[in-house]
Amino acid sequence: MKEFDLCPRFEAAVGLIGKRWTGLIIEVLLQEPQRFSEIAQAIPHVSDRMLAERLKELEAEGIVDRRVYPDTPVRVEYALTKKGRDLAPVMQALHDWANAWILAPTH
Amino acid sequence: MKEFDLCPRFEAAVGLIGKRWTGLIIEVLLQEPQRFSEIAQAIPHVSDRMLAERLKELEAEGIVDRRVYPDTPVRVEYALTKKGRDLAPVMQALHDWANAWILAPTH
């Protein structure tokens, strides 16, 4: 393990990714840039309001980029930035651990 | 990325590790088994009550093992189980990302 002087950054990172839905949103966007409705469809149980809030937070953190295309009607897509795409190894490690240790909920 | 059928497990894992203080507790215990007071000292700002609550949750999840040694006075140590130690790659990936992308808070 690295030295413990990283602790404030680590805590900030955990606080960011650990928020409800955030991990799943990043997961979905790692596949490809997607529209709001596509993200909503990919994540069961998230409300539109909550999804919009999380996307705004991720945009403010520089993890998600909101792209507006001047089509008719206007098309809006959400994409991961480099900072966001760099979370792929974290997501993969979490997947591996969850796959090994977490029983799939039955609900 | 793995297929999306892992999503409920992944969500459960994120929900578990993403709770405030939990990542840091795991981080501290990855170094070695420690007493309550040692963990509390290693994590700035966590209250004893909150730390006790998180340790109980982690014990219930099979991530932390509470070991009681019949010394005088009785000695209690908290150690990671295999399930807990297997989180090391997740923690390392988070560290690497945080180190690259998160500015150290100044507070």
Backbone of each chain as ProteinMPNN parsed JSONL, in Angstrom:
{"seq_chain_A": "MKEFDLCPRFEAAVGLIGKRWTGLIIEVLLQEPQRFSEIAQAIPHVSDRMLAERLKELEAEGIVDRRVYPDTPVRVEYALTKKGRDLAPVMQALHDWANAWILAPTH", "coords_chain_A": {"N_chain_A": [[0.84, -1.198, 0.0], [0.308, 2.274, -0.57], [1.79, 5.196, 0.99], [0.328, 6.759, 3.879], [-0.198, 9.407, 3.574], [-1.722, 9.996, 1.477], [-4.236, 9.95, 2.235], [-6.291, 12.106, 2.477], [-6.937, 12.618, -0.225], [-7.675, 10.104, -1.06], [-9.893, 9.683, 0.538], [-11.532, 11.672, -0.489], [-11.898, 10.675, -3.051], [-13.212, 8.259, -2.557], [-15.507, 9.269, -1.369], [-16.637, 10.508, -3.502], [-17.096, 8.567, -5.534], [-18.462, 6.757, -4.103], [-21.032, 7.599, -3.705], [-24.519, 7.022, -3.864], [-25.677, 5.554, -6.858], [-23.699, 6.78, -8.405], [-21.466, 5.157, -9.048], [-22.674, 3.284, -10.73], [-23.536, 4.923, -12.829], [-21.107, 5.791, -13.916], [-20.123, 3.342, -14.697], [-22.018, 2.661, -16.73], [-21.487, 4.674, -18.575], [-18.911, 4.08, -19.248], [-19.139, 2.236, -21.205], [-20.065, 3.582, -23.543], [-20.617, 6.958, -24.807], [-23.744, 8.356, -23.858], [-27.261, 9.158, -24.125], [-29.424, 10.956, -21.865], [-31.863, 9.531, -21.457], [-31.122, 6.979, -22.184], [-29.22, 6.313, -20.281], [-30.818, 6.381, -18.023], [-32.503, 4.249, -18.572], [-30.747, 2.141, -18.431], [-30.103, 1.934, -15.801], [-31.697, 0.511, -13.267], [-34.373, 1.625, -11.209], [-33.428, 4.216, -10.605], [-34.387, 7.571, -10.169], [-35.458, 10.167, -12.449], [-34.891, 12.701, -11.523], [-32.928, 12.288, -9.563], [-30.946, 11.137, -11.134], [-30.334, 13.245, -12.856], [-29.277, 15.037, -11.023], [-26.989, 13.675, -10.092], [-25.54, 13.493, -12.488], [-24.98, 16.151, -12.927], [-23.33, 16.691, -10.726], [-21.179, 15.009, -11.378], [-20.348, 16.208, -13.699], [-19.525, 18.662, -12.687], [-17.346, 17.774, -11.27], [-15.629, 17.2, -13.23], [-15.684, 14.712, -14.362], [-17.621, 13.79, -16.016], [-18.667, 14.735, -19.254], [-20.846, 16.953, -20.749], [-22.342, 16.876, -23.755], [-23.542, 18.852, -26.316], [-25.267, 18.546, -29.248], [-25.991, 20.313, -32.179], [-28.349, 19.344, -33.522], [-31.624, 18.816, -35.045], [-34.325, 17.606, -33.402], [-32.35, 19.212, -30.795], [-29.536, 17.331, -29.733], [-28.398, 15.729, -26.851], [-25.646, 14.397, -25.249], [-24.023, 12.371, -22.799], [-20.738, 11.948, -21.78], [-17.788, 10.24, -20.655], [-15.007, 12.007, -19.338], [-11.391, 12.151, -19.71], [-10.486, 11.89, -17.083], [-12.687, 10.573, -16.029], [-12.737, 8.218, -17.579], [-10.449, 7.074, -16.698], [-11.217, 5.839, -14.432], [-11.822, 3.269, -14.975], [-10.118, 1.009, -14.185], [-10.63, 0.966, -11.429], [-13.353, 0.4, -11.356], [-13.276, -2.108, -12.568], [-11.806, -3.602, -10.694], [-13.546, -3.471, -8.549], [-15.711, -4.854, -9.626], [-14.573, -7.408, -9.927], [-14.126, -8.089, -7.284], [-16.743, -7.952, -6.238], [-17.954, -9.908, -7.745], [-16.696, -12.158, -6.791], [-17.345, -12.16, -4.091], [-19.834, -11.033, -3.328], [-23.136, -11.962, -2.922], [-25.641, -12.196, -5.375], [-28.301, -9.995, -5.009], [-31.674, -10.886, -4.327], [-33.883, -9.388, -4.712]], "CA_chain_A": [[0.0, 0.0, 0.0], [1.01, 3.561, -0.571], [1.84, 5.856, 2.291], [-0.978, 7.224, 4.33], [-0.385, 10.833, 3.332], [-2.705, 10.129, 0.41], [-5.54, 9.752, 2.849], [-7.357, 13.053, 2.138], [-7.359, 12.397, -1.613], [-8.375, 8.817, -1.096], [-11.206, 9.915, 1.146], [-12.314, 12.448, -1.446], [-12.257, 9.788, -4.161], [-14.232, 7.327, -2.065], [-16.731, 10.031, -1.167], [-17.18, 10.846, -4.818], [-17.564, 7.381, -6.257], [-19.299, 5.964, -3.218], [-22.405, 8.102, -3.639], [-25.501, 6.143, -4.503], [-25.872, 5.667, -8.313], [-22.557, 7.314, -9.148], [-20.695, 4.038, -9.6], [-23.404, 2.687, -11.851], [-23.533, 5.878, -13.945], [-19.78, 5.704, -14.529], [-20.138, 2.024, -15.328], [-22.802, 2.732, -17.96], [-20.822, 5.572, -19.531], [-17.666, 3.453, -19.705], [-19.457, 1.511, -22.438], [-20.041, 4.586, -24.607], [-21.42, 8.144, -24.48], [-25.159, 8.034, -23.976], [-28.242, 10.184, -23.784], [-30.041, 10.84, -20.541], [-32.874, 8.473, -21.424], [-30.437, 5.685, -22.275], [-28.618, 6.044, -18.971], [-31.93, 6.089, -17.115], [-33.008, 2.914, -18.877], [-29.734, 1.146, -18.074], [-29.98, 1.847, -14.344], [-33.031, 0.305, -12.691], [-34.777, 2.259, -9.949], [-32.995, 5.592, -10.378], [-35.378, 8.546, -10.642], [-34.888, 11.157, -13.369], [-34.385, 13.819, -10.739], [-31.668, 11.865, -8.945], [-29.963, 10.942, -12.205], [-29.925, 14.585, -13.309], [-28.439, 15.601, -9.957], [-25.694, 12.98, -10.111], [-24.82, 13.865, -13.703], [-24.482, 17.512, -12.71], [-22.189, 16.558, -9.814], [-20.056, 14.404, -12.098], [-19.88, 17.238, -14.635], [-18.797, 19.642, -11.868], [-16.079, 17.153, -10.854], [-14.803, 16.953, -14.415], [-15.681, 13.287, -14.683], [-18.562, 13.624, -17.133], [-18.752, 15.862, -20.184], [-22.179, 17.049, -21.363], [-22.121, 17.325, -25.133], [-24.765, 19.268, -26.994], [-25.124, 18.556, -30.706], [-27.044, 21.188, -32.701], [-29.272, 18.709, -34.459], [-33.013, 19.173, -34.801], [-34.14, 18.409, -32.193], [-31.014, 19.197, -30.192], [-29.18, 16.052, -29.124], [-27.478, 15.883, -25.72], [-25.036, 13.138, -24.81], [-23.096, 12.424, -21.673], [-19.556, 11.124, -22.039], [-16.743, 10.357, -19.632], [-13.761, 12.687, -19.676], [-10.216, 11.301, -19.421], [-10.538, 11.615, -15.637], [-13.729, 9.57, -15.83], [-12.346, 6.942, -18.189], [-9.382, 6.513, -15.862], [-11.816, 5.067, -13.33], [-12.081, 1.895, -15.43], [-9.494, -0.026, -13.345], [-11.338, 0.916, -10.141], [-14.608, -0.314, -11.606], [-12.963, -3.508, -12.834], [-11.414, -4.224, -9.425], [-14.775, -3.605, -7.772], [-16.438, -5.949, -10.263], [-13.938, -8.689, -9.602], [-14.383, -8.371, -5.868], [-18.179, -8.2, -6.067], [-18.243, -11.189, -8.385], [-16.168, -13.22, -5.94], [-17.738, -12.121, -2.691], [-21.184, -10.558, -3.036], [-24.21, -12.747, -3.503], [-26.6, -11.361, -6.101], [-29.544, -9.797, -4.261], [-32.804, -11.559, -4.98], [-34.996, -8.464, -4.972]], "C_chain_A": [[0.877, 1.251, 0.0], [1.003, 4.147, 0.847], [0.488, 6.498, 2.632], [-1.203, 8.716, 4.137], [-1.348, 11.072, 2.172], [-4.119, 10.158, 0.954], [-6.594, 10.8, 2.498], [-7.849, 12.886, 0.708], [-8.175, 11.129, -1.742], [-9.788, 8.976, -0.555], [-12.108, 10.681, 0.18], [-12.786, 11.56, -2.594], [-13.357, 8.818, -3.749], [-15.568, 8.053, -1.892], [-17.436, 10.347, -2.467], [-17.851, 9.636, -5.464], [-18.559, 6.591, -5.421], [-20.733, 6.447, -3.136], [-23.346, 7.19, -4.413], [-25.704, 6.535, -5.96], [-24.599, 6.074, -9.057], [-21.725, 6.207, -9.795], [-21.368, 3.443, -10.821], [-23.423, 3.613, -13.07], [-22.19, 5.808, -14.683], [-19.652, 4.403, -15.321], [-20.844, 2.063, -16.694], [-22.074, 3.577, -19.013], [-19.467, 5.036, -19.989], [-17.901, 2.668, -20.996], [-19.378, 2.447, -23.641], [-20.812, 5.812, -24.152], [-22.901, 7.836, -24.708], [-26.033, 9.222, -23.615], [-28.807, 9.926, -22.398], [-30.989, 9.637, -20.464], [-32.244, 7.085, -21.489], [-29.8, 5.309, -20.935], [-29.712, 5.631, -17.984], [-32.441, 4.662, -17.315], [-32.039, 1.824, -18.395], [-29.629, 0.936, -16.565], [-31.362, 1.699, -13.72], [-33.199, 1.126, -11.408], [-34.288, 3.695, -9.747], [-34.07, 6.545, -10.933], [-34.69, 9.548, -11.571], [-34.244, 12.308, -12.598], [-33.014, 13.48, -10.128], [-30.572, 11.704, -9.993], [-29.431, 12.288, -12.696], [-28.967, 15.223, -12.296], [-27.031, 14.983, -9.987], [-24.875, 13.367, -11.345], [-24.231, 15.269, -13.568], [-23.257, 17.496, -11.785], [-20.956, 16.029, -10.557], [-19.478, 15.377, -13.13], [-19.032, 18.268, -13.862], [-17.435, 19.095, -11.439], [-15.158, 16.886, -12.037], [-14.714, 15.501, -14.807], [-16.569, 13.001, -15.891], [-18.598, 14.915, -17.949], [-20.144, 15.834, -20.825], [-22.02, 17.652, -22.742], [-23.444, 17.637, -25.799], [-24.506, 19.322, -28.5], [-26.274, 19.342, -31.312], [-27.873, 20.543, -33.805], [-30.673, 19.27, -34.239], [-33.806, 17.887, -34.606], [-32.716, 18.288, -31.645], [-30.74, 17.853, -29.515], [-28.158, 16.316, -28.018], [-26.946, 14.512, -25.327], [-24.106, 13.373, -23.636], [-21.949, 11.457, -21.947], [-18.582, 11.267, -20.882], [-15.58, 11.182, -20.18], [-12.61, 11.695, -19.469], [-10.196, 10.912, -17.94], [-11.562, 10.526, -15.344], [-13.327, 8.209, -16.378], [-11.255, 6.264, -17.368], [-9.921, 5.769, -14.639], [-12.063, 3.608, -13.721], [-11.394, 0.829, -14.559], [-10.145, -0.147, -11.965], [-12.617, 0.096, -10.301], [-14.36, -1.808, -11.822], [-12.595, -4.241, -11.544], [-12.645, -4.446, -8.54], [-15.63, -4.761, -8.304], [-15.89, -7.296, -9.835], [-14.249, -9.077, -8.154], [-15.857, -8.733, -5.65], [-18.553, -9.574, -6.612], [-17.804, -12.348, -7.497], [-16.884, -13.3, -4.6], [-19.178, -11.709, -2.391], [-22.21, -11.468, -3.705], [-25.171, -11.798, -4.205], [-27.871, -11.228, -5.268], [-30.706, -10.424, -5.03], [-33.943, -10.607, -5.298], [-35.006, -8.028, -6.421]], "O_chain_A": [[2.004, 1.265, 0.495], [0.32, 3.665, 1.75], [-0.355, 6.732, 1.766], [-2.26, 9.24, 4.488], [-1.746, 12.208, 1.912], [-5.079, 10.367, 0.212], [-7.732, 10.413, 2.234], [-9.047, 12.999, 0.449], [-9.201, 11.076, -2.421], [-10.75, 8.463, -1.126], [-13.293, 10.378, 0.048], [-13.922, 11.674, -3.055], [-14.309, 8.586, -4.494], [-16.624, 7.517, -2.226], [-18.662, 10.44, -2.528], [-19.009, 9.686, -5.879], [-19.389, 5.852, -5.951], [-21.575, 5.766, -2.551], [-23.004, 6.663, -5.472], [-25.883, 7.713, -6.267], [-24.443, 5.739, -10.232], [-21.331, 6.316, -10.956], [-20.717, 3.137, -11.82], [-23.337, 3.149, -14.207], [-22.146, 5.77, -15.912], [-19.148, 4.375, -16.443], [-20.32, 1.555, -17.685], [-22.054, 3.231, -20.194], [-18.933, 5.485, -21.003], [-16.977, 2.462, -21.782], [-18.711, 2.147, -24.632], [-21.589, 5.726, -23.201], [-23.254, 7.13, -25.653], [-25.621, 10.147, -22.914], [-28.683, 8.834, -21.842], [-30.924, 8.837, -19.531], [-32.77, 6.131, -20.917], [-29.836, 4.153, -20.512], [-29.561, 4.676, -17.222], [-32.767, 3.963, -16.356], [-32.457, 0.733, -18.005], [-29.137, -0.093, -16.101], [-32.116, 2.669, -13.653], [-32.258, 1.285, -10.631], [-34.708, 4.34, -8.786], [-34.588, 6.339, -12.03], [-33.478, 9.749, -11.485], [-33.19, 12.817, -12.979], [-32.079, 14.279, -10.174], [-29.423, 12.083, -9.772], [-28.231, 12.448, -12.924], [-27.981, 15.86, -12.667], [-26.026, 15.689, -9.915], [-23.66, 13.547, -11.256], [-23.125, 15.538, -14.037], [-22.275, 18.197, -12.03], [-19.846, 16.532, -10.387], [-18.277, 15.372, -13.4], [-17.97, 18.686, -14.323], [-16.483, 19.856, -11.265], [-14.04, 16.401, -11.865], [-13.783, 15.094, -15.502], [-16.302, 12.094, -16.679], [-18.563, 16.022, -17.41], [-20.563, 14.815, -21.375], [-21.611, 18.805, -22.883], [-24.348, 16.803, -25.845], [-23.633, 20.056, -28.963], [-27.432, 19.069, -30.994], [-28.072, 21.119, -34.875], [-30.884, 20.1, -33.355], [-33.955, 17.127, -35.563], [-31.979, 17.367, -31.999], [-31.596, 17.31, -28.817], [-27.178, 17.033, -28.222], [-27.717, 13.579, -25.1], [-23.489, 14.43, -23.503], [-22.166, 10.297, -22.299], [-18.554, 12.296, -20.207], [-15.22, 11.061, -21.351], [-12.833, 10.543, -19.097], [-9.926, 9.763, -17.589], [-11.327, 9.656, -14.505], [-13.541, 7.18, -15.737], [-11.149, 5.038, -17.346], [-9.159, 5.144, -13.902], [-12.47, 2.803, -12.884], [-12.029, -0.17, -14.222], [-10.204, -1.239, -11.399], [-12.919, -0.781, -9.492], [-15.111, -2.657, -11.341], [-13.026, -5.374, -11.328], [-12.767, -5.473, -7.872], [-16.194, -5.539, -7.535], [-16.629, -8.197, -9.439], [-14.584, -10.222, -7.85], [-16.171, -9.703, -4.96], [-19.354, -10.301, -6.024], [-18.457, -13.39, -7.453], [-17.019, -14.384, -4.032], [-19.69, -12.006, -1.312], [-22.149, -11.708, -4.911], [-25.478, -10.723, -3.691], [-28.455, -12.233, -4.864], [-30.69, -10.471, -6.26], [-34.857, -10.948, -6.048], [-35.87, -7.251, -6.826]]}, "seq_chain_B": "MKEFDLCPRFEAAVGLIGKRWTGLIIEVLLQEPQRFSEIAQAIPHVSDRMLAERLKELEAEGIVDRRVYPDTPVRVEYALTKKGRDLAPVMQALHDWANAWILAPTH", "coords_chain_B": {"N_chain_B": [[-14.94, -4.353, -20.127], [-16.972, -6.202, -17.839], [-20.011, -8.113, -18.351], [-23.306, -6.659, -18.021], [-24.904, -7.936, -16.247], [-23.894, -8.212, -13.815], [-24.561, -6.117, -12.377], [-26.348, -5.804, -9.996], [-24.767, -6.92, -7.948], [-22.494, -5.393, -8.141], [-23.512, -2.902, -7.534], [-24.223, -3.375, -4.88], [-21.697, -3.778, -3.8], [-20.479, -1.288, -4.22], [-22.166, 0.271, -2.67], [-21.532, -0.661, -0.198], [-18.747, -0.201, 0.226], [-18.653, 2.417, -0.321], [-19.669, 3.872, 1.743], [-19.384, 6.506, 4.097], [-16.273, 6.715, 5.749], [-15.842, 3.953, 5.642], [-14.13, 3.058, 3.555], [-11.714, 4.139, 4.415], [-11.345, 2.834, 6.86], [-10.995, 0.172, 6.036], [-8.692, 0.516, 4.571], [-6.868, 1.236, 6.632], [-6.863, -1.125, 8.121], [-5.799, -2.858, 6.299], [-3.136, -2.574, 6.581], [-2.401, -3.799, 9.051], [-3.809, -5.915, 11.668], [-5.652, -4.118, 14.126], [-6.226, -2.304, 17.212], [-9.216, -0.777, 18.496], [-8.697, 1.862, 19.405], [-6.388, 2.458, 18.021], [-7.197, 2.429, 15.37], [-8.987, 4.538, 15.435], [-7.236, 6.629, 15.938], [-5.801, 6.671, 13.606], [-7.538, 7.592, 11.718], [-8.513, 10.67, 10.967], [-10.921, 12.825, 12.424], [-13.079, 11.002, 12.637], [-15.753, 9.998, 14.699], [-15.92, 8.187, 17.833], [-18.294, 6.808, 18.132], [-19.321, 6.612, 15.531], [-17.257, 5.175, 14.329], [-17.411, 2.766, 15.739], [-19.902, 1.901, 14.88], [-19.511, 1.542, 12.11], [-17.554, -0.468, 12.159], [-19.016, -2.553, 13.225], [-20.884, -2.957, 11.182], [-19.139, -3.775, 9.146], [-18.214, -6.09, 10.259], [-20.576, -7.569, 10.308], [-20.868, -7.899, 7.599], [-18.93, -9.653, 7.048], [-16.417, -8.756, 6.485], [-14.7, -7.678, 8.297], [-13.052, -9.03, 11.112], [-13.605, -9.478, 14.488], [-11.462, -9.82, 17.045], [-11.004, -11.311, 20.116], [-8.763, -11.344, 22.702], [-7.864, -13.216, 25.507], [-6.362, -11.69, 27.473], [-5.082, -9.866, 30.366], [-5.651, -6.575, 30.936], [-8.523, -7.607, 28.951], [-7.845, -7.963, 25.493], [-8.775, -6.489, 22.468], [-8.865, -6.879, 19.035], [-9.18, -5.693, 15.669], [-9.437, -7.233, 12.574], [-8.926, -7.747, 9.056], [-10.906, -10.03, 7.209], [-10.53, -12.758, 4.819], [-12.192, -11.989, 2.729], [-12.212, -9.25, 3.189], [-9.473, -8.619, 2.908], [-9.198, -9.127, 0.258], [-10.061, -6.839, -0.89], [-7.95, -5.249, -1.392], [-6.873, -4.768, -4.07], [-8.882, -3.105, -5.1], [-8.721, -0.888, -3.422], [-6.123, -0.095, -4.034], [-6.386, 0.617, -6.736], [-8.133, 2.736, -6.487], [-6.549, 4.476, -5.017], [-4.52, 5.006, -6.897], [-5.953, 6.333, -8.849], [-6.969, 8.517, -7.404], [-4.616, 9.731, -6.682], [-3.707, 10.58, -9.135], [-5.703, 12.303, -10.004], [-7.175, 13.707, -8.05], [-7.022, 16.669, -6.285], [-5.221, 17.367, -3.352], [-7.156, 18.105, -0.549], [-7.262, 21.228, 1.143], [-8.125, 21.708, 3.638]], "CA_chain_B": [[-15.842, -4.441, -18.967], [-17.816, -7.394, -17.758], [-21.402, -7.911, -18.742], [-24.036, -5.829, -17.078], [-25.712, -8.732, -15.321], [-23.264, -8.118, -12.496], [-24.96, -4.832, -11.827], [-26.809, -5.768, -8.599], [-23.636, -7.173, -7.042], [-21.638, -4.22, -8.224], [-24.189, -1.851, -6.769], [-24.093, -3.734, -3.462], [-20.299, -3.559, -3.408], [-20.267, 0.155, -4.16], [-22.917, 0.761, -1.523], [-20.831, -1.106, 1.009], [-17.445, 0.437, 0.37], [-18.798, 3.844, -0.519], [-20.136, 4.569, 2.948], [-18.376, 7.376, 4.718], [-15.292, 6.115, 6.653], [-15.602, 2.525, 5.434], [-12.921, 2.891, 2.76], [-10.538, 4.446, 5.235], [-11.185, 1.762, 7.857], [-10.407, -0.974, 5.33], [-7.334, 0.973, 4.284], [-6.063, 1.152, 7.859], [-6.735, -2.527, 8.528], [-4.963, -3.567, 5.319], [-1.765, -2.528, 7.083], [-2.303, -4.883, 10.033], [-4.91, -5.881, 12.648], [-5.435, -3.039, 15.067], [-7.23, -2.045, 18.241], [-10.148, 0.317, 18.231], [-8.068, 3.174, 19.628], [-5.399, 2.674, 16.959], [-7.947, 2.786, 14.149], [-9.528, 5.886, 15.65], [-6.135, 7.571, 15.829], [-5.324, 6.714, 12.221], [-8.544, 8.23, 10.865], [-8.868, 11.954, 11.561], [-12.304, 13.338, 12.379], [-14.169, 10.042, 12.858], [-16.137, 9.887, 16.106], [-15.897, 6.809, 18.336], [-19.598, 6.192, 17.896], [-19.403, 6.279, 14.109], [-16.292, 4.112, 14.055], [-17.969, 1.522, 16.288], [-21.016, 1.504, 14.009], [-18.952, 1.043, 10.846], [-16.879, -1.746, 12.417], [-20.073, -3.56, 13.379], [-21.396, -3.231, 9.833], [-18.138, -4.532, 8.401], [-18.204, -7.429, 10.866], [-21.797, -8.229, 9.836], [-20.674, -8.21, 6.176], [-17.856, -10.642, 6.919], [-15.213, -8.097, 5.971], [-13.826, -7.48, 9.46], [-13.143, -10.029, 12.171], [-13.318, -8.912, 15.806], [-10.748, -10.869, 17.785], [-10.873, -11.033, 21.544], [-7.692, -12.117, 23.333], [-8.139, -13.247, 26.957], [-5.302, -11.14, 28.308], [-5.603, -8.994, 31.42], [-7.069, -6.593, 30.562], [-8.872, -8.237, 27.672], [-7.396, -7.201, 24.331], [-9.649, -6.675, 21.306], [-8.3, -6.375, 17.783], [-9.978, -5.826, 14.456], [-8.61, -7.695, 11.457], [-9.676, -8.058, 7.843], [-11.056, -11.42, 6.795], [-10.084, -12.944, 3.428], [-13.067, -11.126, 1.93], [-11.74, -7.883, 3.374], [-8.136, -8.462, 2.322], [-9.359, -9.15, -1.202], [-10.371, -5.484, -1.364], [-6.7, -4.505, -1.608], [-6.735, -4.217, -5.436], [-9.829, -1.992, -5.253], [-8.133, 0.245, -2.704], [-4.947, 0.355, -4.78], [-6.854, 1.294, -7.949], [-8.683, 4.017, -6.035], [-5.385, 5.296, -4.673], [-3.844, 5.438, -8.118], [-6.812, 7.329, -9.496], [-7.013, 9.714, -6.556], [-3.292, 10.345, -6.757], [-3.568, 11.216, -10.447], [-6.781, 13.203, -10.387], [-7.794, 14.504, -6.99], [-6.134, 17.575, -5.571], [-5.313, 17.216, -1.896], [-7.914, 19.2, 0.079], [-6.384, 22.058, 1.968], [-8.645, 21.825, 5.012]], "C_chain_B": [[-16.63, -5.75, -19.005], [-19.237, -7.071, -18.191], [-22.191, -7.218, -17.625], [-24.917, -6.62, -16.119], [-25.085, -8.751, -13.93], [-23.774, -6.912, -11.716], [-25.483, -4.857, -10.387], [-25.681, -6.022, -7.604], [-22.728, -5.963, -6.97], [-22.22, -3.087, -7.387], [-24.056, -2.116, -5.269], [-22.679, -3.453, -2.965], [-20.004, -2.075, -3.26], [-20.962, 0.744, -2.929], [-22.223, 0.458, -0.206], [-19.58, -0.273, 1.247], [-17.57, 1.956, 0.308], [-19.274, 4.6, 0.711], [-19.015, 5.356, 3.594], [-17.582, 6.608, 5.777], [-14.941, 4.667, 6.304], [-14.323, 2.28, 4.635], [-11.665, 3.116, 3.593], [-10.283, 3.366, 6.289], [-10.513, 0.546, 7.215], [-8.936, -0.695, 5.024], [-6.408, 0.793, 5.495], [-5.825, -0.306, 8.248], [-5.953, -3.353, 7.515], [-3.504, -3.557, 5.765], [-1.517, -3.664, 8.075], [-3.516, -4.825, 10.95], [-4.624, -4.809, 13.689], [-6.559, -2.925, 16.085], [-8.098, -0.861, 17.84], [-9.451, 1.681, 18.321], [-7.038, 3.495, 18.547], [-6.075, 3.085, 15.652], [-8.443, 4.217, 14.268], [-8.442, 6.946, 15.463], [-5.683, 7.753, 14.375], [-6.277, 7.469, 11.299], [-8.983, 9.552, 11.492], [-10.372, 12.209, 11.429], [-13.398, 12.3, 12.594], [-14.477, 9.982, 14.356], [-16.097, 8.423, 16.53], [-17.201, 6.092, 18.023], [-19.732, 5.734, 16.436], [-18.465, 5.134, 13.758], [-16.821, 2.761, 14.545], [-19.083, 0.987, 15.386], [-20.487, 0.877, 12.713], [-18.275, -0.315, 11.04], [-17.896, -2.871, 12.582], [-20.665, -3.951, 12.029], [-20.432, -4.122, 9.052], [-18.009, -5.957, 8.953], [-19.406, -8.228, 10.343], [-21.66, -8.658, 8.369], [-19.567, -9.238, 5.951], [-16.565, -10.06, 6.374], [-14.189, -7.896, 7.092], [-14.111, -8.559, 10.504], [-12.733, -9.366, 13.493], [-12.698, -10.001, 16.673], [-10.557, -10.456, 19.237], [-9.788, -11.947, 22.135], [-7.853, -12.043, 24.847], [-6.943, -12.829, 27.8], [-5.939, -10.399, 29.482], [-4.945, -7.633, 31.297], [-7.293, -7.236, 29.187], [-8.424, -7.342, 26.512], [-8.312, -7.519, 23.152], [-8.968, -6.081, 20.083], [-9.258, -6.598, 16.632], [-9.049, -6.185, 13.301], [-9.492, -7.898, 10.237], [-9.763, -9.56, 7.649], [-10.464, -11.558, 5.38], [-10.899, -12.038, 2.5], [-12.602, -9.672, 2.005], [-10.388, -7.654, 2.728], [-8.206, -8.44, 0.797], [-9.772, -7.792, -1.767], [-9.107, -4.678, -1.682], [-6.563, -3.964, -3.041], [-7.698, -3.057, -5.706], [-9.237, -0.731, -4.624], [-6.938, 0.808, -3.486], [-5.36, 1.129, -6.032], [-7.423, 2.667, -7.599], [-7.567, 4.992, -5.684], [-4.745, 5.88, -5.923], [-4.651, 6.543, -8.804], [-6.815, 8.634, -8.709], [-5.697, 10.483, -6.648], [-3.12, 11.113, -8.065], [-4.533, 12.384, -10.626], [-7.361, 14.085, -9.292], [-6.745, 15.404, -6.348], [-6.313, 17.374, -4.081], [-6.103, 18.392, -1.322], [-6.994, 19.981, 1.01], [-6.877, 22.154, 3.406], [-7.959, 20.864, 5.967]], "O_chain_B": [[-16.906, -6.309, -20.067], [-19.607, -5.91, -18.37], [-21.789, -7.202, -16.461], [-25.6, -6.039, -15.275], [-25.686, -9.252, -12.98], [-23.448, -6.726, -10.543], [-25.092, -3.991, -9.604], [-25.642, -5.409, -6.537], [-22.262, -5.564, -5.903], [-21.514, -2.412, -6.638], [-23.807, -1.198, -4.487], [-22.485, -2.956, -1.856], [-19.362, -1.652, -2.298], [-20.411, 1.603, -2.24], [-22.316, 1.214, 0.761], [-19.381, 0.285, 2.326], [-16.717, 2.686, 0.813], [-19.281, 5.831, 0.722], [-17.862, 4.928, 3.631], [-18.17, 5.923, 6.613], [-13.851, 4.203, 6.638], [-13.526, 1.408, 4.982], [-10.686, 2.377, 3.484], [-9.134, 3.028, 6.571], [-9.584, -0.032, 7.778], [-8.067, -1.551, 5.196], [-5.305, 0.261, 5.374], [-4.723, -0.676, 8.653], [-5.488, -4.445, 7.843], [-2.725, -4.428, 5.376], [-0.539, -4.402, 7.951], [-4.19, -3.796, 11.011], [-3.474, -4.618, 14.087], [-7.681, -3.381, 15.86], [-7.748, -0.066, 16.968], [-9.594, 2.531, 17.443], [-6.836, 4.658, 18.199], [-5.597, 3.961, 14.931], [-8.337, 5.008, 13.33], [-8.69, 8.016, 14.907], [-5.247, 8.831, 13.971], [-5.879, 7.931, 10.229], [-9.749, 9.55, 12.456], [-10.995, 11.843, 10.432], [-14.561, 12.68, 12.725], [-13.564, 9.922, 15.181], [-16.224, 7.525, 15.697], [-17.203, 4.907, 17.69], [-20.19, 4.628, 16.153], [-18.82, 4.238, 12.992], [-16.698, 1.747, 13.859], [-19.192, -0.218, 15.16], [-20.955, -0.177, 12.281], [-18.4, -1.204, 10.198], [-17.671, -3.997, 12.138], [-20.915, -5.127, 11.767], [-20.835, -5.081, 8.394], [-17.731, -6.9, 8.213], [-19.28, -9.399, 9.985], [-22.256, -9.649, 7.946], [-19.299, -9.643, 4.82], [-15.717, -10.789, 5.86], [-12.98, -7.939, 6.865], [-15.259, -8.939, 10.738], [-11.659, -8.774, 13.599], [-13.353, -10.993, 16.993], [-10.019, -9.39, 19.535], [-9.894, -13.172, 22.069], [-7.965, -10.955, 25.413], [-6.556, -13.534, 28.733], [-7.162, -10.311, 29.588], [-3.742, -7.54, 31.54], [-6.37, -7.379, 28.386], [-8.601, -6.125, 26.548], [-8.59, -8.685, 22.874], [-8.548, -4.924, 20.094], [-10.037, -7.552, 16.616], [-8.024, -5.541, 13.077], [-10.681, -8.189, 10.371], [-8.797, -10.28, 7.9], [-9.959, -10.586, 4.818], [-10.35, -11.402, 1.6], [-12.603, -8.957, 1.003], [-10.166, -6.632, 2.08], [-7.378, -7.816, 0.133], [-9.827, -7.615, -2.984], [-9.19, -3.557, -2.183], [-6.173, -2.809, -3.215], [-7.369, -2.136, -6.453], [-9.253, 0.345, -5.221], [-6.764, 2.022, -3.587], [-4.771, 2.16, -6.356], [-7.217, 3.639, -8.326], [-7.632, 6.177, -6.011], [-4.465, 7.076, -6.002], [-4.104, 7.541, -9.272], [-6.681, 9.717, -9.278], [-5.673, 11.713, -6.686], [-2.473, 12.16, -8.102], [-4.218, 13.348, -11.323], [-7.977, 15.11, -9.586], [-5.694, 14.929, -5.918], [-7.437, 17.225, -3.601], [-5.764, 19.548, -1.577], [-6.058, 19.426, 1.587], [-6.155, 22.617, 4.289], [-8.282, 20.839, 7.155]]}, "name": "protein", "num_of_chains": 2, "seq": "MKEFDLCPRFEAAVGLIGKRWTGLIIEVLLQEPQRFSEIAQAIPHVSDRMLAERLKELEAEGIVDRRVYPDTPVRVEYALTKKGRDLAPVMQALHDWANAWILAPTHMKEFDLCPRFEAAVGLIGKRWTGLIIEVLLQEPQRFSEIAQAIPHVSDRMLAERLKELEAEGIVDRRVYPDTPVRVEYALTKKGRDLAPVMQALHDWANAWILAPTH"}
